Amino acid sequence: MAITDDVLVVGGGIAACTAALSAAETGARVRLLAHKKSTLRQASGLVDVLGYASGEGPFSDPYAGINSLPGDHPYRVVGEDGICEGLRIFDDAVGDAYQGGHTDSNALVATHGGAVKPTARYPKSVAPGLASATGDMLLVGFEGLTDFDAPVAADHIEAGGVPFGVRGITVSFPRSFRSDAKVTRFAKALDRDEEVTGGTVRSVLADTVGDELDDEARVGFPAMLGDDHDEEVRDELTDRLGVPVFEVPTGPPSLLGLKLEDMLFDALDEAGVRISSGNPAVDFEASDGRIETVLVDQKSRMTPYQADQIVLATGGLVGKGLDSDREHVTEPVFGCHVPHPADRYEWSAPEAFGNHAFARFGVVPDDELRPTAEGGNPHFENLRAAGGVVGGADVAREKSASGVSLATGAVAGRLAGEEASQ
Ligand SMILES: Cc1cc2nc3c(=O)[nH]c(=O)nc-3n(C[C@H](O)[C@H](O)[C@H](O)COP(=O)(O)OP(=O)(O)OC[C@H]3O[C@@H](n4cnc5c(N)ncnc54)[C@H](O)[C@@H]3O)c2cc1C
């Protein structure tokens, strides 16, 4: 017996979650079908909408650059309204854990490498570290946590021309762990305020940093200040240091990304979205230009999932929503057309941060976000696409990754939900 829903969203990242939430808002019965955990656990947890386009930027207004994006960019399909719809769904899902929704302007957030980047939504714990806030900054890194080199990050931020001083120090964490300990282990020690020589983890850390504090007005740590009790940890360190404490988004594995993933999945539960995870969609059956069944590989058997409408949100080359060999780029589940130069040498530019064609690989959507075949007609009447699997955006250069996922997810999910209820 096939499992039957109104809307089936294939994928488990920010695009899939947004599509499922958006479809659920229409009253449709929605299922999210995710293979593995999304790339959010590697991501910074920041939500970038648009920082740069056509050599211009950083934009203080993320909507300012939309018209200078290429005509096949997903933002040109969903428009400013689609972006607002995606941000509204995101804001509803995360509540006051994120900030930035009070304004249409980008914030400038310092990241672990010392880059200051334009972003539209950022975790509350990051807020005191914004480049728009005033006051000199002390950045604190930990011996053994090589991902965040505070003195180097401080030099980079200052070199970027910020209107305040930045200094970086490296201290030892009050409790020692194995050299391969994960960032979550540091966070748990702070959550539990574990006993250590000279006091507890929080008190000893505050004393160590307090001794180093000159007259800086705020102190930034890598994003590992607690997991379940993060607010309590930040409040205690702030009290003890006498200045606001903030987190600097870090690279993988990212606690801020993990927390965002948890929030999105909690929102799916609340919205009544059914979740099937752990197995990939691998094939489908279609008839009369419509997908009838999606086949999921559950190790020893293929399980059929049926839905009136399908949203493909399996990510780009990183999320495995796109596949490539030496000659071809493919969309592996539904076989949608992914245009790419025949000559592989044209897939990338010589410079590392150049204008790479591969960065824009993906399915080509029509104006209802349905992936199209080479001739421009939709492959299937009831298949839409969202997020990294959609081509046309160079999200790393534009600083638009999560924004594209939110906007296309919101629009694809809404259209799928509306269509299913007709
Ligand atoms: C290291 C890193 C840092 C980032 N930093 C930022 C940042 O600072 N700001 C920002 O805005 N964005 C950032 N992003 C991007 C953002 O987190 C998302 O990766 C991006 O928006 C794409 O999201 P997505 O949902 O389309 O795809 P993904 O997050 O890639 O998710 C794809 C999902 O689909 C599932 N899937 C794939 N194939 C199948 C299948 N056959 N069947 C079922 N499920 C399948 C995967 O298991 C996964 O759950 C970063 C990403 C990475 C990797």
The ligand as a MOL file (V3000), in Angstrom:
LIG
                    3D

  0  0  0     0  0            999 V3000
M  V30 BEGIN CTAB
M  V30 COUNTS 53 58 0 0 0
M  V30 BEGIN ATOM
M  V30 1 C 29.4000 24.9390 5.0530 0
M  V30 2 C 28.1550 25.7050 4.7290 0
M  V30 3 C 28.0080 27.0080 5.2130 0
M  V30 4 C 26.8560 27.7370 4.9200 0
M  V30 5 N 26.7320 29.0130 5.4090 0
M  V30 6 C 25.6430 29.7370 5.0860 0
M  V30 7 C 25.5290 31.0950 5.5180 0
M  V30 8 O 26.4110 31.6290 6.1930 0
M  V30 9 N 24.4180 31.7820 5.1750 0
M  V30 10 C 23.4220 31.2340 4.4040 0
M  V30 11 O 22.4430 31.9220 4.0940 0
M  V30 12 N 23.4890 29.9470 3.9920 0
M  V30 13 C 24.5830 29.1980 4.2880 0
M  V30 14 N 24.6860 27.8950 3.8410 0
M  V30 15 C 23.6570 27.3490 2.9200 0
M  V30 16 C 22.3980 26.7340 3.5580 0
M  V30 17 O 22.6500 26.1600 4.8190 0
M  V30 18 C 21.8090 25.6500 2.6580 0
M  V30 19 O 22.7820 24.6620 2.3800 0
M  V30 20 C 21.3320 26.1280 1.3480 0
M  V30 21 O 20.4060 27.1600 1.5700 0
M  V30 22 C 20.6800 24.9800 0.5380 0
M  V30 23 O 19.6260 24.4340 1.2690 0
M  V30 24 P 18.7480 23.2450 0.7130 0
M  V30 25 O 17.6760 22.9730 1.7030 0
M  V30 26 O 18.3600 23.5290 -0.6940 0
M  V30 27 O 19.7310 21.9920 0.6040 0
M  V30 28 P 20.5280 21.1360 1.6730 0
M  V30 29 O 20.7230 21.8550 2.9500 0
M  V30 30 O 21.7160 20.6450 0.9440 0
M  V30 31 O 19.5760 19.9240 2.0180 0
M  V30 32 C 19.2870 18.9330 1.0960 0
M  V30 33 C 18.4960 17.8580 1.8280 0
M  V30 34 O 17.9240 16.9730 0.8890 0
M  V30 35 C 18.1930 15.6360 1.3010 0
M  V30 36 N 18.2120 14.7700 0.1130 0
M  V30 37 C 19.1130 14.8160 -0.9230 0
M  V30 38 N 18.7880 13.8600 -1.8160 0
M  V30 39 C 17.6800 13.2140 -1.3280 0
M  V30 40 C 16.8730 12.1460 -1.7940 0
M  V30 41 N 17.1510 11.5170 -2.9360 0
M  V30 42 N 15.8040 11.7460 -1.0550 0
M  V30 43 C 15.5010 12.3640 0.1070 0
M  V30 44 N 16.2410 13.3910 0.5980 0
M  V30 45 C 17.3110 13.8090 -0.1150 0
M  V30 46 C 19.5390 15.7100 1.9850 0
M  V30 47 O 19.7480 14.5680 2.8140 0
M  V30 48 C 19.3390 17.0020 2.7750 0
M  V30 49 O 18.5960 16.7800 3.9530 0
M  V30 50 C 25.8240 27.1470 4.1250 0
M  V30 51 C 25.9550 25.8310 3.6710 0
M  V30 52 C 27.1010 25.1130 3.9600 0
M  V30 53 C 27.2160 23.7000 3.4380 0
M  V30 END ATOM
M  V30 BEGIN BOND
M  V30 1 1 1 2
M  V30 2 1 2 3
M  V30 3 2 2 52
M  V30 4 2 3 4
M  V30 5 1 4 5
M  V30 6 1 4 50
M  V30 7 2 5 6
M  V30 8 1 6 7
M  V30 9 1 6 13
M  V30 10 2 7 8
M  V30 11 1 7 9
M  V30 12 1 9 10
M  V30 13 2 10 11
M  V30 14 1 10 12
M  V30 15 2 12 13
M  V30 16 1 13 14
M  V30 17 1 14 15
M  V30 18 1 14 50
M  V30 19 1 15 16
M  V30 20 1 16 17
M  V30 21 1 16 18
M  V30 22 1 18 19
M  V30 23 1 18 20
M  V30 24 1 20 21
M  V30 25 1 20 22
M  V30 26 1 22 23
M  V30 27 1 23 24
M  V30 28 2 24 25
M  V30 29 1 24 26
M  V30 30 1 24 27
M  V30 31 1 27 28
M  V30 32 2 28 29
M  V30 33 1 28 30
M  V30 34 1 28 31
M  V30 35 1 31 32
M  V30 36 1 32 33
M  V30 37 1 33 34
M  V30 38 1 33 48
M  V30 39 1 34 35
M  V30 40 1 35 36
M  V30 41 1 35 46
M  V30 42 1 36 37
M  V30 43 1 36 45
M  V30 44 2 37 38
M  V30 45 1 38 39
M  V30 46 1 39 40
M  V30 47 2 39 45
M  V30 48 1 40 41
M  V30 49 2 40 42
M  V30 50 1 42 43
M  V30 51 2 43 44
M  V30 52 1 44 45
M  V30 53 1 46 47
M  V30 54 1 46 48
M  V30 55 1 48 49
M  V30 56 2 50 51
M  V30 57 1 51 52
M  V30 58 1 52 53
M  V30 END BOND
M  V30 END CTAB
M  END
